Amino acid sequence: MSFPTGSGPQPADRRARAAVAALFLTNGALFANLVPRYPEIKAALELDNTVYGLAVAAFPAGAIVAGLGAGFLVRRFGSAQAAAAGTILTGLGVLAAGIAPSFGLLVVALLLGGAMDAVTDVAQNAHGLRVQRRYGRSIINGFHAVWSIGAVLGGSMGAAAIAVGLPLGVHLSISTAIFATVALVALRFRLPGKDGDDDDATSSTSDGRLRGAAISPRTVLVITALVLVAIGGTLAEDAGSSWATLYLSGSLGAPAALAATGFVALVGTQFVGRVLGDRLVDRFGQRTVARGGGVIIALGMGLALAYPSVPGTILGFAAVGLGSATLVPAAMHEADELPGLRAGTGLTVVSWLMRLGFLASPPLVGMVADAVGLRYGLLVVPVAGLLVVLLAGVLQNQRATPAS
């Protein structure tokens, strides 16, 4: 991984960095407010594990339907504008899911939320990578760290709402209003100009790859491997968002408030890993950091499933968060630097295809859980860690060049 040298960030770049961080915060917090209340929704609609898994899969399904259109929306309206609009519509989808009176309406609401989340995801990362090129060094993991702060905040808000008995509709209306306002304020401090402008676009990389070169078979193979690395990270993350609370409360008998801490532990350690991620990548390289993360995921969750207990499982989900911290940012950054692709195309493709992991994981885990138990369904997590270890060689191991 390498970055061009430059004159360093200007005040407008620093304001844009804060704006992008705010967008990542809202994106992490909105959906996380819903996660601790999944058991309540599941019980209210009387869903078994398989049907629940299918319902939860509607969120990534919506993302897959809309994901390939994200690049067009970014080019048409601008990455910051698309991210802010997507944030507001994601919040409305989450709110609708929380108050849905039937399985069908729950699915429709999650489809809408997932579709808008895909647009927000691509757009905020595209704007973040614009800011990163202005800085001339890695800052993308920091943005994803702020996403984790948002997820911890949102999950904690959900747990607190449960503890005080706040109705779902009231709780999610408050969270949507708060974070939509944050996104609109952040929009005022975006980078000027259009995405792909010459002043912030990468013209070349240190290994001589140039944008606009012919797409080679190697490029296709590399982007396929990057997608699989990203899917490995998303499979691990999805275990926390979709199943941690249910596994701790149902299979292990933890009280509802304590069960919510499994997800909070995952996103909390993911935040720590992302705060440290840029420094670790600069020192050891993206490939080494990703492989280490895969090992942590496989061992941490593998041991938690082999020797099940409430404290051990919470620690296992914490290991998953730490190990997965840099995987999606690494795949996105590497894809955005691939030759022969229009600016933002590699990022869009990886973001879109990695959501296949989110789509496949909930129903797969749900079917296994109904057949032999949720503990066995969660074996997908250590398998995902091993997948990352095997494929991390596709990532670059060069150190970043700091801005002058």
C-alpha positions as CSV (number, residue, x, y, z in Angstrom):
1,M,0.0,0.0,0.0
2,S,1.4,3.4,-0.9
3,F,0.3,7.0,-1.0
4,P,1.5,10.0,-3.0
5,T,3.5,12.7,-1.4
6,G,2.0,16.2,-1.2
7,S,1.9,19.5,0.7
8,G,-0.1,18.0,3.5
9,P,-3.7,18.5,4.6
10,Q,-5.3,22.0,4.5
11,P,-7.9,23.3,6.9
12,A,-10.7,22.4,4.5
13,D,-9.3,18.9,4.3
14,R,-9.4,18.6,8.1
15,R,-13.0,19.8,8.2
16,A,-13.8,17.3,5.5
17,R,-12.1,14.6,7.6
18,A,-14.3,15.4,10.6
19,A,-17.4,15.4,8.3
20,V,-16.6,12.0,6.9
21,A,-16.0,10.7,10.5
22,A,-19.5,12.0,11.4
23,L,-21.0,10.2,8.5
24,F,-19.3,6.9,9.6
25,L,-20.6,7.5,13.1
26,T,-24.2,7.8,12.0
27,N,-23.9,4.8,9.7
28,G,-22.6,2.7,12.6
29,A,-25.2,3.9,15.1
30,L,-28.4,3.7,13.1
31,F,-28.6,0.0,12.5
32,A,-26.9,-0.8,15.8
33,N,-29.9,0.7,17.6
34,L,-32.0,-2.0,16.2
35,V,-29.8,-5.0,16.9
36,P,-30.3,-5.4,20.7
37,R,-34.1,-5.4,20.0
38,Y,-34.0,-8.2,17.5
39,P,-35.1,-10.8,20.1
40,E,-38.1,-8.6,21.0
41,I,-39.1,-8.3,17.3
42,K,-38.6,-12.1,16.8
43,A,-40.8,-12.9,19.8
44,A,-43.5,-10.3,18.9
45,L,-43.8,-11.7,15.3
46,E,-43.4,-15.4,16.6
47,L,-40.6,-16.2,14.1
48,D,-38.6,-19.4,14.3
49,N,-34.8,-19.3,13.8
50,T,-35.0,-20.0,10.0
51,V,-37.7,-17.4,9.3
52,Y,-35.9,-14.9,11.5
53,G,-32.7,-15.5,9.6
54,L,-34.5,-15.0,6.3
55,A,-35.9,-11.7,7.7
56,V,-32.6,-10.4,8.8
57,A,-31.1,-11.4,5.4
58,A,-33.4,-8.8,3.8
59,F,-31.1,-6.1,4.9
60,P,-28.1,-7.4,2.9
61,A,-30.5,-8.4,0.1
62,G,-31.6,-4.8,-0.2
63,A,-27.9,-3.7,-0.2
64,I,-27.2,-6.2,-3.1
65,V,-30.1,-4.9,-5.1
66,A,-29.1,-1.3,-4.8
67,G,-25.3,-1.7,-4.4
68,L,-24.2,-1.5,-8.0
69,G,-26.2,1.7,-8.4
70,A,-24.2,3.4,-5.7
71,G,-21.3,4.3,-8.0
72,F,-23.8,6.0,-10.4
73,L,-25.4,8.0,-7.6
74,V,-21.9,9.1,-6.3
75,R,-20.9,10.3,-9.8
76,R,-24.3,11.9,-10.4
77,F,-24.9,13.7,-7.1
78,G,-21.5,13.6,-5.3
79,S,-20.3,11.2,-2.6
80,A,-21.1,13.4,0.4
81,Q,-24.6,14.2,-0.9
82,A,-25.3,10.5,-1.6
83,A,-24.0,9.5,1.9
84,A,-26.2,12.1,3.7
85,A,-29.3,11.2,1.8
86,G,-28.6,7.5,2.3
87,T,-28.2,8.0,6.0
88,I,-31.6,9.6,6.4
89,L,-33.3,6.9,4.3
90,T,-31.5,4.1,6.2
91,G,-32.8,5.5,9.5
92,L,-36.3,5.5,8.2
93,G,-35.9,1.9,7.1
94,V,-34.6,0.9,10.5
95,L,-37.5,2.7,12.2
96,A,-40.0,1.0,9.9
97,A,-38.5,-2.4,10.7
98,G,-38.8,-1.8,14.4
99,I,-42.5,-1.0,14.3
100,A,-43.4,-3.5,11.5
101,P,-46.6,-5.5,12.5
102,S,-45.9,-8.5,10.3
103,F,-43.1,-10.6,8.8
104,G,-43.8,-9.2,5.3
105,L,-43.5,-5.5,6.4
106,L,-40.4,-6.3,8.4
107,V,-38.8,-7.7,5.3
108,V,-39.8,-4.7,3.2
109,A,-38.4,-2.3,5.8
110,L,-35.1,-4.1,6.1
111,L,-34.8,-4.2,2.3
112,L,-35.2,-0.4,2.2
113,G,-32.8,0.1,5.0
114,G,-30.2,-2.3,3.5
115,A,-30.5,-0.6,0.0
116,M,-29.9,2.8,1.5
117,D,-27.1,1.5,3.7
118,A,-25.3,0.2,0.6
119,V,-25.4,3.7,-1.0
120,T,-24.2,5.3,2.2
121,D,-21.4,2.8,2.6
122,V,-19.9,3.3,-0.9
123,A,-20.4,7.1,-0.8
124,Q,-18.9,7.7,2.6
125,N,-15.9,5.5,1.8
126,A,-15.5,7.2,-1.6
127,H,-15.4,10.6,0.1
128,G,-13.1,9.2,2.9
129,L,-10.6,8.0,0.3
130,R,-10.7,11.4,-1.4
131,V,-9.7,12.9,2.0
132,Q,-7.1,10.2,2.5
133,R,-5.5,11.2,-0.8
134,R,-5.3,14.8,0.3
135,Y,-3.6,13.7,3.5
136,G,-1.1,11.5,1.7
137,R,-1.2,8.7,4.4
138,S,-3.5,6.1,5.6
139,I,-6.5,7.3,7.6
140,I,-9.3,5.0,6.3
141,N,-9.1,2.7,9.3
142,G,-9.7,5.7,11.5
143,F,-12.9,6.3,9.7
144,H,-14.0,2.7,10.3
145,A,-13.0,3.1,13.9
146,V,-15.5,5.9,14.2
147,W,-18.1,3.6,12.6
148,S,-17.3,1.2,15.4
149,I,-17.8,4.0,18.0
150,G,-21.2,4.6,16.3
151,A,-22.0,0.9,16.5
152,V,-21.1,0.8,20.2
153,L,-23.1,4.0,20.8
154,G,-26.1,2.6,18.9
155,G,-25.9,-0.8,20.6
156,S,-25.6,0.9,24.0
157,M,-28.6,3.1,23.2
158,G,-30.6,0.0,22.3
159,A,-29.6,-1.8,25.5
160,A,-30.5,1.3,27.6
161,A,-33.8,1.6,25.9
162,I,-34.6,-2.0,26.8
163,A,-33.5,-1.4,30.4
164,V,-35.8,1.6,30.9
165,G,-38.7,0.0,28.9
166,L,-38.7,2.5,26.1
167,P,-41.1,1.4,23.3
168,L,-39.4,0.4,20.0
169,G,-41.1,3.1,18.0
170,V,-40.1,5.9,20.4
171,H,-36.6,4.6,20.7
172,L,-35.9,4.3,17.0
173,S,-37.7,7.7,16.2
174,I,-35.3,9.4,18.6
175,S,-32.2,7.7,17.1
176,T,-33.2,8.4,13.5
177,A,-33.8,12.1,14.2
178,I,-30.5,12.5,16.0
179,F,-28.3,10.9,13.5
180,A,-30.1,12.3,10.4
181,T,-29.4,15.8,11.9
182,V,-25.7,14.9,12.3
183,A,-25.5,13.7,8.7
184,L,-27.0,17.0,7.4
185,V,-24.6,19.1,9.4
186,A,-21.7,17.0,8.2
187,L,-22.7,17.7,4.6
188,R,-21.8,21.3,5.0
189,F,-18.1,20.5,5.5
190,R,-17.6,18.1,2.6
191,L,-14.7,18.5,0.1
192,P,-15.4,20.9,-2.7
193,G,-15.6,19.8,-6.3
194,K,-16.6,16.5,-7.9
195,D,-15.5,13.0,-7.1
196,G,-12.6,12.1,-9.4
197,D,-11.3,15.7,-9.7
198,D,-7.6,15.8,-10.7
199,D,-6.6,17.6,-7.5
200,D,-7.5,14.6,-5.3
201,A,-7.4,11.6,-7.6
202,T,-4.6,9.2,-7.4
203,S,-2.7,9.4,-10.7
204,S,-0.3,6.5,-10.0
205,T,1.0,4.2,-7.3
206,S,4.5,3.3,-6.2
207,D,4.5,0.1,-8.2
208,G,3.8,1.8,-11.4
209,R,0.2,0.8,-11.8
210,L,-1.8,3.5,-13.7
211,R,-5.5,4.1,-13.8
212,G,-7.0,3.5,-17.2
213,A,-4.8,0.5,-18.0
214,A,-6.4,-2.5,-19.6
215,I,-8.2,-4.8,-17.3
216,S,-6.0,-7.9,-17.0
217,P,-7.0,-11.5,-15.9
218,R,-4.8,-10.8,-12.8
219,T,-6.9,-7.8,-11.9
220,V,-10.0,-10.0,-12.1
221,L,-8.4,-12.6,-9.8
222,V,-7.2,-9.9,-7.4
223,I,-10.6,-8.3,-7.0
224,T,-12.2,-11.7,-6.6
225,A,-9.8,-12.5,-3.7
226,L,-10.4,-9.0,-2.2
227,V,-14.1,-9.7,-2.3
228,L,-13.5,-13.0,-0.4
229,V,-11.3,-11.3,2.2
230,A,-14.1,-8.7,2.7
231,I,-16.7,-11.5,2.9
232,G,-14.6,-13.2,5.6
233,G,-14.7,-9.9,7.6
234,T,-18.4,-9.4,7.1
235,L,-19.3,-13.0,8.0
236,A,-17.5,-12.5,11.3
237,E,-19.2,-9.1,11.9
238,D,-22.6,-10.5,11.0
239,A,-22.3,-13.1,13.7
240,G,-22.3,-10.4,16.3
241,S,-25.1,-8.2,14.8
242,S,-27.5,-11.1,14.0
243,W,-26.8,-13.8,16.5
244,A,-24.7,-12.7,19.5
245,T,-27.7,-11.5,21.5
246,L,-29.8,-14.6,20.7
247,Y,-27.0,-17.0,21.4
248,L,-26.2,-15.5,24.7
249,S,-29.8,-15.2,25.8
250,G,-31.2,-18.3,24.3
251,S,-28.5,-21.0,24.3
252,L,-26.5,-19.7,27.3
253,G,-29.3,-18.2,29.4
254,A,-27.8,-14.8,29.9
255,P,-30.2,-12.0,31.0
256,A,-31.3,-9.7,28.1
257,A,-29.2,-6.7,29.2
258,L,-26.1,-8.9,29.6
259,A,-26.8,-10.7,26.3
260,A,-26.6,-7.4,24.4
261,T,-23.0,-7.0,25.5
262,G,-21.9,-9.7,23.1
263,F,-22.5,-7.3,20.2
264,V,-21.2,-4.3,22.1
265,A,-18.0,-6.3,22.9
266,L,-17.5,-7.1,19.2
267,V,-17.9,-3.5,18.0
268,G,-15.9,-2.2,20.9
269,T,-12.8,-4.3,20.2
270,Q,-13.3,-3.6,16.5
271,F,-13.0,0.1,17.4
272,V,-9.7,-0.5,19.2
273,G,-8.4,-2.5,16.3
274,R,-9.3,0.3,13.8
275,V,-7.8,3.0,16.0
276,L,-4.5,1.1,16.0
277,G,-5.0,-0.2,12.5
278,D,-3.4,2.6,10.5
279,R,-0.2,2.5,12.6
280,L,0.0,-1.3,12.4
281,V,-0.5,-1.3,8.7
282,D,2.2,1.3,8.2
283,R,4.6,-0.7,10.3
284,F,3.8,-4.3,9.3
285,G,1.9,-4.0,6.1
286,Q,-1.8,-4.7,5.3
287,R,-1.1,-8.4,4.5
288,T,0.5,-9.2,7.8
289,V,-2.1,-7.4,9.8
290,A,-5.0,-9.1,8.0
291,R,-3.5,-12.6,8.5
292,G,-3.0,-11.9,12.2
293,G,-6.7,-10.8,12.3
294,G,-7.8,-14.0,10.7
295,V,-5.9,-16.0,13.3
296,I,-7.5,-14.1,16.1
297,I,-11.0,-14.6,14.7
298,A,-10.4,-18.4,14.2
299,L,-8.8,-19.0,17.6
300,G,-11.0,-16.6,19.6
301,M,-14.4,-17.8,18.4
302,G,-13.3,-21.4,18.0
303,L,-12.3,-21.6,21.7
304,A,-15.6,-19.8,22.7
305,L,-17.6,-22.4,20.8
306,A,-15.6,-25.4,22.0
307,Y,-15.9,-24.3,25.7
308,P,-19.2,-22.4,25.9
309,S,-19.9,-20.0,28.7
310,V,-21.3,-16.5,29.0
311,P,-18.0,-14.8,29.8
312,G,-16.0,-16.9,27.3
313,T,-18.5,-16.2,24.5
314,I,-18.4,-12.5,25.2
315,L,-14.6,-12.7,25.0
316,G,-15.0,-14.7,21.8
317,F,-17.1,-12.0,20.1
318,A,-14.5,-9.5,21.4
319,A,-11.8,-11.4,19.6
320,V,-13.9,-11.5,16.4
321,G,-14.2,-7.7,16.6
322,L,-10.5,-7.2,17.0
323,G,-9.5,-9.6,14.3
324,S,-12.0,-8.2,11.7
325,A,-11.1,-4.6,12.4
326,T,-9.0,-3.8,9.3
327,L,-10.3,-6.4,6.9
328,V,-13.0,-4.5,5.1
329,P,-11.1,-1.2,5.0
330,A,-8.1,-3.1,3.6
331,A,-10.1,-4.7,0.8
332,M,-11.8,-1.5,-0.1
333,H,-8.6,0.5,-0.3
334,E,-6.9,-2.1,-2.3
335,A,-9.8,-2.3,-4.7
336,D,-9.9,1.4,-5.1
337,E,-6.3,1.3,-6.3
338,L,-6.7,-1.4,-9.0
339,P,-5.7,-0.5,-12.5
340,G,-8.0,-0.5,-15.5
341,L,-11.1,0.6,-13.5
342,R,-12.8,4.0,-13.3
343,A,-12.4,5.8,-10.0
344,G,-14.7,4.3,-7.5
345,T,-15.6,1.2,-9.6
346,G,-13.4,-1.3,-7.6
347,L,-14.7,0.1,-4.4
348,T,-18.3,-0.3,-5.5
349,V,-17.8,-3.9,-6.8
350,V,-16.1,-5.0,-3.5
351,S,-18.7,-3.3,-1.4
352,W,-21.5,-4.8,-3.4
353,L,-20.2,-8.4,-3.6
354,M,-19.0,-8.5,0.0
355,R,-22.6,-8.1,1.0
356,L,-23.2,-11.6,-0.3
357,G,-21.7,-12.7,3.0
358,F,-24.3,-10.7,4.9
359,L,-27.0,-12.2,2.7
360,A,-26.0,-15.8,3.0
361,S,-24.9,-15.8,6.6
362,P,-28.2,-15.3,8.5
363,P,-30.4,-17.9,6.8
364,L,-27.4,-20.4,6.7
365,V,-26.8,-20.0,10.5
366,G,-30.5,-20.1,11.1
367,M,-31.1,-23.4,9.3
368,V,-28.1,-25.0,11.1
369,A,-29.4,-23.6,14.4
370,D,-32.9,-25.1,13.9
371,A,-31.3,-28.4,12.9
372,V,-28.5,-28.9,15.4
373,G,-28.3,-25.8,17.5
374,L,-27.0,-22.2,17.2
375,R,-23.6,-23.1,18.6
376,Y,-22.9,-25.2,15.5
377,G,-24.3,-22.5,13.2
378,L,-21.8,-20.0,14.6
379,L,-18.9,-22.2,13.4
380,V,-19.1,-20.0,10.2
381,V,-17.1,-17.5,12.2
382,P,-13.8,-19.4,12.7
383,V,-14.2,-20.7,9.2
384,A,-14.3,-17.1,8.0
385,G,-11.1,-16.4,9.9
386,L,-9.3,-19.3,8.2
387,L,-10.5,-18.0,4.8
388,V,-8.9,-14.6,5.6
389,V,-5.6,-16.3,6.5
390,L,-5.5,-18.1,3.2
391,L,-6.3,-15.2,1.0
392,A,-4.6,-12.2,2.7
393,G,-1.7,-12.6,0.4
394,V,-3.6,-10.6,-2.2
395,L,-3.1,-7.4,0.0
396,Q,-0.1,-5.2,-0.4
397,N,2.6,-5.1,2.3
398,Q,4.3,-1.9,1.4
399,R,4.5,0.9,4.0
400,A,2.8,4.2,3.4
401,T,4.7,7.2,2.3
402,P,4.0,10.1,4.6
403,A,3.0,13.5,3.3
404,S,5.7,16.1,3.2
